[in-house]
Amino acid sequence: MSIVADLPRPREEGRASTRARSCSDFPSRTPAERLTDDLLVGILSRVPAKELCRCKCVSKHWLGLIHHPDHRKRLPQTLAGFFYGSITNITGQRVVELPVQFSSLSTDVRSPVGTSFTFLPNHHLPVDLLDSCNGLLLCRCYHVADGVGTFHYLVCNPATEKWVVLPNSGNDSSQVATTFLGFDPALSPHFHVFELVQQHKYGENSDISGVTVYSSETGEWVSKEKRWSRATWFASRHSSATVFLSGLLFFRALDLELHDCVAAVDAKGEIWMKLRVPGGQLDGFVQRSILGAPGDPFDDFDLAYGFIQRSQGRLHYANFQRDKDGVAVRLLVYVLENYQDKQWILKHSIET
């Protein structure tokens, strides 16, 4: 489970001007305040990423400099790495149990964030790590009252050790196929939590009947019924990775007509779409030697573990092309440039 630990960015209209300044612009200010932008960026480029996050609070001008596209290559914009630990399957969703380990992608061998999560309320109680998105973590915290175990969702930023407990969505745990987090600080400082509501369960796959979405801006949950004309199953037994992009949550799904596909729903539950993955049935499926659970409409096929991810502001899909014996012979990576025409463009082809 990956994390990019950063603070939410302000909206564009609140961004300070990044016009290059000279010392003569502020003759009455202190020497530190009279630093030119080039000198200031040079100094900030030597500041560790975690401390750079704190520098954003100095002034609007410093905030604008740090977030300006021209300076991103020079400044340590993110704290990148991976949380990992013991994984269990709870109600169809793979979760990471605390405590966890953190592996940093930077040269610093020390963990930039704490992995004990002792800052969480009642941290001694069982906590599952459900999802992460752009530096925020979605957790499920359990507590026992009158002998009955219940849980609540909690979203936290391990870099700042800030957290918020979400109100109850009103859905019973048996109604929820899976839960995901959506957060894009480039668009908004607010996050969303998506509960995919299930109507029927076939083997390990769940028929999606709607979505319940929490918005940190309103502090409320909103429920919407699905707008697909056909039954669609969340592919819980395969890759559970999701992508939150342009206000849409993308995830892997199964469809009786499209078979292997990528589904998406927006943060308001108003936009529903499905995209056929590249290669269709020939590249996306291999014949299973062992049938799935009785009644599973997809028990004759198994996904070839293609997965989706975000890169350079675009949705990408990667999968293996297989020969007639089911042996992977080539890794293919596609990019979706336009949601309207739903056409995937081959970006990389690598022989295995």
TIFI-343963 format. One record per residue (C-alpha): residue in three letters; x, y, z. Coordinates in Angstrom, 2 decimals. Layout:
N
+------+---------+---------+---------+
| type |    east |   north |      up |
+------+---------+---------+---------+
|  ALA |       X |       Y |       Z |
...
+------+---------+---------+---------+
END
This chain:
352
+------+---------+---------+---------+
| type |    east |   north |      up |
+------+---------+---------+---------+
|  MET |    0.00 |    0.00 |    0.00 |
|  SER |    1.66 |    3.19 |   -1.12 |
|  ILE |    1.63 |    6.63 |    0.43 |
|  VAL |    2.71 |   10.06 |   -0.67 |
|  ALA |    2.73 |   12.07 |    2.52 |
|  ASP |    2.04 |   15.72 |    1.81 |
|  LEU |   -0.24 |   18.44 |    3.04 |
|  PRO |   -3.35 |   19.40 |    1.05 |
|  ARG |   -2.75 |   22.18 |   -1.43 |
|  PRO |   -4.99 |   25.23 |   -1.58 |
|  ARG |   -7.27 |   25.95 |   -4.49 |
|  GLU |   -5.79 |   27.79 |   -7.44 |
|  GLU |   -7.51 |   31.05 |   -6.57 |
|  GLY |   -5.77 |   31.09 |   -3.19 |
|  ARG |   -2.28 |   30.54 |   -4.58 |
|  ALA |    0.17 |   33.36 |   -4.11 |
|  SER |    1.93 |   35.00 |   -7.02 |
|  THR |    5.29 |   33.50 |   -7.91 |
|  ARG |    6.64 |   36.46 |   -9.89 |
|  ALA |   10.40 |   36.58 |   -9.52 |
|  ARG |   11.40 |   39.09 |   -6.86 |
|  SER |   14.58 |   41.07 |   -6.40 |
|  CYS |   16.11 |   42.55 |   -3.25 |
|  SER |   14.96 |   46.04 |   -4.26 |
|  ASP |   11.30 |   44.97 |   -4.14 |
|  PHE |   11.29 |   45.10 |   -0.31 |
|  PRO |   13.93 |   47.60 |    0.82 |
|  SER |   12.42 |   47.98 |    4.30 |
|  ARG |   12.22 |   44.28 |    5.18 |
|  THR |   14.69 |   42.05 |    7.01 |
|  PRO |   17.54 |   40.37 |    5.07 |
|  ALA |   15.69 |   37.01 |    5.21 |
|  GLU |   12.54 |   38.58 |    3.79 |
|  ARG |   14.53 |   40.26 |    1.03 |
|  LEU |   15.89 |   36.99 |   -0.39 |
|  THR |   15.30 |   36.65 |   -4.11 |
|  ASP |   13.09 |   33.80 |   -5.25 |
|  ASP |   16.04 |   31.97 |   -6.85 |
|  LEU |   17.97 |   32.06 |   -3.59 |
|  LEU |   14.90 |   31.04 |   -1.59 |
|  VAL |   14.15 |   28.06 |   -3.84 |
|  GLY |   17.80 |   27.06 |   -3.64 |
|  ILE |   17.64 |   27.04 |    0.15 |
|  LEU |   14.31 |   25.17 |    0.23 |
|  SER |   15.70 |   22.53 |   -2.15 |
|  ARG |   18.10 |   21.49 |    0.66 |
|  VAL |   15.35 |   21.14 |    3.25 |
|  PRO |   14.07 |   17.60 |    4.02 |
|  ALA |   10.60 |   16.85 |    2.66 |
|  LYS |    8.87 |   16.74 |    6.04 |
|  GLU |   10.29 |   20.13 |    7.05 |
|  LEU |    9.40 |   21.49 |    3.60 |
|  CYS |    5.75 |   20.75 |    4.41 |
|  ARG |    6.04 |   23.00 |    7.46 |
|  CYS |    7.64 |   25.75 |    5.35 |
|  LYS |    4.37 |   26.09 |    3.45 |
|  CYS |    2.89 |   27.71 |    6.57 |
|  VAL |    5.45 |   30.54 |    6.63 |
|  SER |    3.64 |   32.72 |    4.09 |
|  LYS |    1.46 |   32.57 |    1.01 |
|  HIS |    4.47 |   33.45 |   -1.11 |
|  TRP |    6.47 |   30.49 |    0.22 |
|  LEU |    3.44 |   28.25 |   -0.34 |
|  GLY |    3.18 |   29.44 |   -3.94 |
|  LEU |    6.90 |   28.88 |   -4.57 |
|  ILE |    6.83 |   25.34 |   -3.20 |
|  HIS |    3.80 |   24.33 |   -5.28 |
|  HIS |    4.79 |   26.13 |   -8.47 |
|  PRO |    5.29 |   23.64 |  -11.36 |
|  ASP |    8.62 |   25.24 |  -12.32 |
|  HIS |   10.10 |   24.35 |   -8.92 |
|  ARG |    8.79 |   20.82 |   -8.39 |
|  LYS |   11.85 |   19.13 |   -9.88 |
|  ARG |   14.15 |   21.04 |   -7.54 |
|  LEU |   12.16 |   20.66 |   -4.33 |
|  PRO |   11.46 |   17.45 |   -2.36 |
|  GLN |    7.71 |   17.63 |   -2.90 |
|  THR |    6.73 |   14.29 |   -1.38 |
|  LEU |    7.62 |   11.66 |    1.18 |
|  ALA |    7.23 |    8.53 |   -0.92 |
|  GLY |    7.27 |    4.91 |    0.20 |
|  PHE |    5.18 |    1.88 |    1.04 |
|  PHE |    3.33 |    0.64 |    4.09 |
|  TYR |    3.31 |   -3.13 |    4.34 |
|  GLY |    2.40 |   -5.78 |    6.86 |
|  SER |    0.18 |   -8.80 |    7.51 |
|  ILE |   -2.80 |   -8.95 |    5.15 |
|  THR |   -6.15 |  -10.51 |    5.97 |
|  ASN |   -9.38 |  -10.75 |    4.00 |
|  ILE |  -12.36 |   -9.25 |    5.81 |
|  THR |  -15.77 |   -9.27 |    4.08 |
|  GLY |  -14.08 |   -9.52 |    0.69 |
|  GLN |  -11.60 |   -6.66 |    1.20 |
|  ARG |   -7.90 |   -7.23 |    1.74 |
|  VAL |   -6.70 |   -5.14 |    4.67 |
|  VAL |   -3.36 |   -4.52 |    6.37 |
|  GLU |   -3.28 |   -5.09 |   10.11 |
|  LEU |   -1.42 |   -2.75 |   12.45 |
|  PRO |    1.39 |   -2.51 |   13.38 |
|  VAL |    2.87 |   -1.98 |    9.91 |
|  GLN |    6.29 |   -1.32 |    8.43 |
|  PHE |    7.25 |    1.59 |    6.17 |
|  SER |    9.78 |    1.33 |    3.34 |
|  SER |   10.98 |    4.71 |    2.10 |
|  LEU |   11.84 |    5.33 |   -1.55 |
|  SER |   14.24 |    8.11 |   -0.62 |
|  THR |   17.91 |    7.70 |    0.27 |
|  ASP |   17.16 |    8.35 |    3.93 |
|  VAL |   17.02 |    4.97 |    5.68 |
|  ARG |   15.01 |    6.43 |    8.56 |
|  SER |   11.25 |    6.27 |    8.33 |
|  PRO |    9.89 |    9.81 |    7.77 |
|  VAL |    6.63 |    8.87 |    9.47 |
|  GLY |    5.81 |    6.84 |   12.54 |
|  THR |    4.41 |    3.36 |   11.95 |
|  SER |    3.04 |    2.70 |   15.43 |
|  PHE |    0.05 |    5.03 |   14.91 |
|  THR |   -0.08 |    5.73 |   18.63 |
|  PHE |   -1.54 |    9.14 |   17.82 |
|  LEU |   -4.84 |    7.51 |   16.85 |
|  PRO |   -7.64 |    7.54 |   19.43 |
|  ASN |   -7.86 |    4.24 |   21.32 |
|  HIS |   -4.85 |    3.02 |   19.35 |
|  HIS |   -4.65 |   -0.08 |   21.53 |
|  LEU |   -7.86 |   -1.38 |   19.90 |
|  PRO |   -7.80 |   -3.40 |   16.62 |
|  VAL |   -7.23 |   -1.18 |   13.57 |
|  ASP |   -7.23 |   -2.23 |    9.89 |
|  LEU |   -5.57 |   -0.19 |    7.17 |
|  LEU |   -8.06 |   -0.22 |    4.27 |
|  ASP |   -6.67 |    2.19 |    1.69 |
|  SER |   -4.31 |    5.10 |    1.03 |
|  CYS |   -4.49 |    8.02 |   -1.39 |
|  ASN |   -2.01 |   10.88 |   -1.81 |
|  GLY |   -0.77 |   10.87 |    1.77 |
|  LEU |   -4.01 |   10.09 |    3.61 |
|  LEU |   -4.85 |    6.70 |    5.12 |
|  LEU |   -8.29 |    5.15 |    5.54 |
|  CYS |   -8.55 |    2.97 |    8.63 |
|  ARG |  -11.26 |    0.86 |   10.21 |
|  CYS |  -11.22 |    0.95 |   14.00 |
|  TYR |  -13.06 |   -1.60 |   16.12 |
|  HIS |  -14.51 |   -1.24 |   19.59 |
|  VAL |  -16.70 |   -3.43 |   21.76 |
|  ALA |  -19.79 |   -2.19 |   23.57 |
|  ASP |  -22.11 |   -4.48 |   25.55 |
|  GLY |  -20.38 |   -7.47 |   24.05 |
|  VAL |  -21.13 |   -6.39 |   20.48 |
|  GLY |  -18.23 |   -5.49 |   18.19 |
|  THR |  -18.72 |   -2.39 |   16.02 |
|  PHE |  -16.39 |   -0.24 |   13.96 |
|  HIS |  -16.00 |    3.24 |   12.55 |
|  TYR |  -13.93 |    4.74 |    9.75 |
|  LEU |  -11.04 |    7.04 |   10.47 |
|  VAL |   -8.93 |    9.07 |    8.00 |
|  CYS |   -5.49 |   10.23 |    9.09 |
|  ASN |   -2.30 |   11.83 |    7.81 |
|  PRO |    0.67 |    9.97 |    9.39 |
|  ALA |    3.05 |   12.78 |    8.39 |
|  THR |    1.19 |   15.37 |   10.48 |
|  GLU |   -0.44 |   12.87 |   12.90 |
|  LYS |   -3.82 |   14.50 |   12.32 |
|  TRP |   -6.98 |   12.40 |   12.10 |
|  VAL |  -10.74 |   12.61 |   11.84 |
|  VAL |  -13.42 |   10.07 |   12.77 |
|  LEU |  -16.22 |    9.67 |   10.24 |
|  PRO |  -19.89 |    9.38 |   11.22 |
|  ASN |  -21.67 |    6.12 |   10.62 |
|  SER |  -22.80 |    5.67 |    7.01 |
|  GLY |  -25.97 |    3.83 |    7.99 |
|  ASN |  -24.97 |    0.72 |    6.01 |
|  ASP |  -24.64 |   -2.65 |    7.69 |
|  SER |  -21.26 |   -4.33 |    7.14 |
|  SER |  -23.00 |   -7.08 |    5.13 |
|  GLN |  -24.22 |   -4.43 |    2.66 |
|  VAL |  -20.75 |   -3.06 |    1.91 |
|  ALA |  -18.67 |   -4.85 |   -0.72 |
|  THR |  -15.60 |   -2.71 |   -0.12 |
|  THR |  -14.49 |    0.77 |    0.96 |
|  PHE |  -12.02 |    3.14 |   -0.70 |
|  LEU |  -10.49 |    6.57 |   -0.17 |
|  GLY |  -10.34 |    9.39 |   -2.73 |
|  PHE |   -8.13 |   12.44 |   -2.26 |
|  ASP |   -6.51 |   14.75 |   -4.81 |
|  PRO |   -4.90 |   17.82 |   -3.19 |
|  ALA |   -4.34 |   19.35 |   -6.64 |
|  LEU |   -8.12 |   19.65 |   -7.02 |
|  SER |   -9.38 |   20.13 |   -3.49 |
|  PRO |   -8.22 |   19.94 |    0.14 |
|  HIS |  -11.21 |   17.70 |    0.87 |
|  PHE |  -11.32 |   13.89 |    0.71 |
|  HIS |  -14.06 |   11.35 |   -0.05 |
|  VAL |  -14.72 |    7.85 |    1.23 |
|  PHE |  -16.58 |    5.45 |   -1.09 |
|  GLU |  -18.61 |    2.47 |    0.12 |
|  LEU |  -19.55 |    0.18 |   -2.77 |
|  VAL |  -22.91 |   -1.27 |   -1.77 |
|  GLN |  -23.63 |   -4.86 |   -2.77 |
|  GLN |  -26.95 |   -6.45 |   -3.61 |
|  HIS |  -25.94 |  -10.08 |   -4.14 |
|  LYS |  -22.74 |  -11.98 |   -3.61 |
|  TYR |  -21.50 |  -14.63 |   -6.09 |
|  GLY |  -18.59 |  -16.58 |   -4.68 |
|  GLU |  -16.01 |  -13.90 |   -3.84 |
|  ASN |  -17.53 |  -11.30 |   -6.18 |
|  SER |  -20.19 |   -8.78 |   -5.20 |
|  ASP |  -22.96 |   -7.38 |   -7.41 |
|  ILE |  -22.75 |   -3.60 |   -7.04 |
|  SER |  -26.15 |   -1.97 |   -6.44 |
|  GLY |  -25.03 |    1.53 |   -5.50 |
|  VAL |  -22.52 |    3.71 |   -3.70 |
|  THR |  -22.46 |    5.68 |   -0.45 |
|  VAL |  -19.96 |    8.56 |   -0.44 |
|  TYR |  -18.68 |   10.63 |    2.47 |
|  SER |  -17.41 |   14.16 |    1.82 |
|  SER |  -15.10 |   15.86 |    4.32 |
|  GLU |  -16.38 |   19.19 |    2.99 |
|  THR |  -19.99 |   18.55 |    4.04 |
|  GLY |  -19.30 |   16.00 |    6.79 |
|  GLU |  -22.17 |   13.85 |    5.47 |
|  TRP |  -22.76 |   10.61 |    3.58 |
|  VAL |  -24.78 |   10.54 |    0.35 |
|  SER |  -26.27 |    7.33 |   -1.10 |
|  LYS |  -26.90 |    6.80 |   -4.81 |
|  GLU |  -28.20 |    3.82 |   -6.74 |
|  LYS |  -26.12 |    2.48 |   -9.62 |
|  ARG |  -26.80 |    3.81 |  -13.11 |
|  TRP |  -25.53 |    0.80 |  -15.04 |
|  SER |  -28.13 |   -1.08 |  -17.05 |
|  ARG |  -26.46 |   -4.46 |  -16.50 |
|  ALA |  -25.20 |   -6.30 |  -13.46 |
|  THR |  -21.63 |   -5.47 |  -12.55 |
|  TRP |  -19.48 |   -7.31 |  -10.05 |
|  PHE |  -16.64 |   -5.84 |   -8.03 |
|  ALA |  -13.61 |   -8.08 |   -8.68 |
|  SER |  -12.75 |   -8.59 |   -5.02 |
|  ARG |  -10.70 |  -11.73 |   -5.50 |
|  HIS |   -8.28 |   -9.97 |   -7.83 |
|  SER |   -6.38 |   -6.69 |   -7.77 |
|  SER |   -8.07 |   -4.30 |   -5.34 |
|  ALA |   -6.09 |   -1.23 |   -6.46 |
|  THR |   -8.14 |    1.85 |   -7.23 |
|  VAL |   -7.32 |    5.18 |   -8.84 |
|  PHE |   -8.87 |    8.50 |   -7.83 |
|  LEU |   -8.49 |   10.79 |  -10.83 |
|  SER |  -10.42 |   13.86 |  -12.01 |
|  GLY |  -12.99 |   13.34 |   -9.25 |
|  LEU |  -13.68 |    9.74 |  -10.32 |
|  LEU |  -12.92 |    6.51 |   -8.47 |
|  PHE |  -11.72 |    3.83 |  -10.93 |
|  PHE |  -11.68 |    0.14 |   -9.95 |
|  ARG |  -11.56 |   -3.32 |  -11.54 |
|  ALA |  -14.90 |   -4.97 |  -12.22 |
|  LEU |  -16.57 |   -7.84 |  -14.08 |
|  ASP |  -19.43 |   -7.52 |  -16.55 |
|  LEU |  -21.42 |  -10.21 |  -18.38 |
|  GLU |  -20.95 |   -8.40 |  -21.70 |
|  LEU |  -17.63 |   -6.57 |  -21.26 |
|  HIS |  -16.18 |   -9.33 |  -19.06 |
|  ASP |  -13.02 |   -7.81 |  -17.59 |
|  CYS |  -13.48 |   -4.03 |  -17.35 |
|  VAL |  -12.63 |   -0.86 |  -15.46 |
|  ALA |  -15.58 |    0.80 |  -13.73 |
|  ALA |  -15.79 |    4.33 |  -12.34 |
|  VAL |  -18.10 |    6.44 |  -10.20 |
|  ASP |  -17.74 |   10.09 |   -9.26 |
|  ALA |  -17.71 |   11.60 |   -5.77 |
|  LYS |  -21.37 |   12.63 |   -6.07 |
|  GLY |  -22.62 |    9.25 |   -7.29 |
|  GLU |  -23.97 |   10.90 |  -10.43 |
|  ILE |  -21.49 |    9.67 |  -13.07 |
|  TRP |  -21.18 |    5.92 |  -13.69 |
|  MET |  -19.04 |    4.49 |  -16.48 |
|  LYS |  -17.44 |    1.24 |  -17.59 |
|  LEU |  -14.43 |    0.82 |  -19.86 |
|  ARG |  -13.49 |   -2.37 |  -21.66 |
|  VAL |   -9.87 |   -3.19 |  -20.87 |
|  PRO |   -7.40 |   -3.58 |  -23.78 |
|  GLY |   -7.20 |   -7.02 |  -25.34 |
|  GLY |  -10.64 |   -8.12 |  -24.19 |
|  GLN |  -11.19 |  -11.78 |  -23.39 |
|  LEU |   -8.08 |  -13.06 |  -25.22 |
|  ASP |   -5.60 |  -11.06 |  -23.13 |
|  GLY |   -7.67 |  -10.48 |  -20.02 |
|  PHE |   -8.71 |  -14.04 |  -19.24 |
|  VAL |   -7.22 |  -17.50 |  -19.10 |
|  GLN |   -9.18 |  -20.73 |  -18.69 |
|  ARG |   -9.35 |  -21.88 |  -15.09 |
|  SER |   -8.38 |  -25.44 |  -14.29 |
|  ILE |  -10.55 |  -25.37 |  -11.17 |
|  LEU |  -14.06 |  -23.93 |  -11.27 |
|  GLY |  -15.00 |  -21.18 |   -8.88 |
|  ALA |  -17.72 |  -21.17 |   -6.29 |
|  PRO |  -21.10 |  -22.56 |   -7.39 |
|  GLY |  -23.32 |  -19.86 |   -8.80 |
|  ASP |  -20.42 |  -17.56 |   -9.68 |
|  PRO |  -21.17 |  -16.28 |  -13.22 |
|  PHE |  -17.43 |  -16.01 |  -13.85 |
|  ASP |  -16.37 |  -19.42 |  -12.58 |
|  ASP |  -15.13 |  -20.44 |  -16.07 |
|  PHE |  -12.61 |  -17.62 |  -16.26 |
|  ASP |   -9.94 |  -16.03 |  -14.17 |
|  LEU |   -8.51 |  -12.56 |  -14.60 |
|  ALA |   -4.87 |  -12.40 |  -15.66 |
|  TYR |   -4.20 |   -9.93 |  -12.85 |
|  GLY |   -4.12 |   -6.80 |  -14.97 |
|  PHE |   -4.04 |   -3.69 |  -12.84 |
|  ILE |   -4.72 |    0.03 |  -13.07 |
|  GLN |   -2.68 |    2.93 |  -11.75 |
|  ARG |   -2.22 |    6.67 |  -12.18 |
|  SER |    0.84 |    8.15 |  -13.90 |
|  GLN |    1.46 |   11.65 |  -15.29 |
|  GLY |   -2.16 |   12.59 |  -14.61 |
|  ARG |   -3.55 |    9.76 |  -16.76 |
|  LEU |   -5.16 |    6.38 |  -16.10 |
|  HIS |   -2.92 |    3.44 |  -17.06 |
|  TYR |   -3.68 |   -0.26 |  -17.45 |
|  ALA |   -1.01 |   -2.99 |  -17.46 |
|  ASN |   -1.42 |   -6.68 |  -18.23 |
|  PHE |    0.39 |   -9.64 |  -19.72 |
|  GLN |   -0.27 |  -10.91 |  -23.22 |
|  ARG |   -0.38 |  -14.71 |  -23.17 |
|  ASP |    0.12 |  -17.46 |  -25.69 |
|  LYS |   -2.31 |  -20.32 |  -26.34 |
|  ASP |   -0.93 |  -22.22 |  -23.34 |
|  GLY |   -1.55 |  -19.31 |  -20.99 |
|  VAL |    2.13 |  -18.41 |  -20.64 |
|  ALA |    2.89 |  -14.68 |  -20.32 |
|  VAL |    4.99 |  -13.58 |  -23.29 |
|  ARG |    4.72 |   -9.80 |  -23.21 |
|  LEU |    3.93 |   -7.00 |  -20.74 |
|  LEU |    1.66 |   -4.34 |  -22.23 |
|  VAL |    1.02 |   -0.92 |  -20.73 |
|  TYR |   -1.83 |    1.25 |  -22.03 |
|  VAL |   -2.87 |    4.82 |  -21.28 |
|  LEU |   -6.37 |    6.31 |  -21.44 |
|  GLU |   -6.07 |    9.81 |  -22.89 |
|  ASN |   -9.77 |   10.57 |  -23.24 |
|  TYR |  -12.67 |    9.26 |  -21.13 |
|  GLN |  -15.20 |   10.14 |  -23.81 |
|  ASP |  -13.95 |    7.90 |  -26.62 |
|  LYS |  -12.81 |    5.21 |  -24.13 |
|  GLN |   -9.85 |    4.31 |  -26.34 |
|  TRP |   -6.73 |    2.86 |  -24.74 |
|  ILE |   -3.40 |    3.74 |  -26.41 |
|  LEU |   -0.51 |    1.29 |  -26.23 |
|  LYS |    2.35 |    3.03 |  -24.41 |
|  HIS |    4.86 |    0.25 |  -23.70 |
|  SER |    5.39 |   -3.32 |  -24.96 |
|  ILE |    8.04 |   -5.37 |  -23.15 |
|  GLU |    9.00 |   -8.98 |  -23.99 |
|  THR |    9.06 |  -11.25 |  -20.92 |
+------+---------+---------+---------+
END
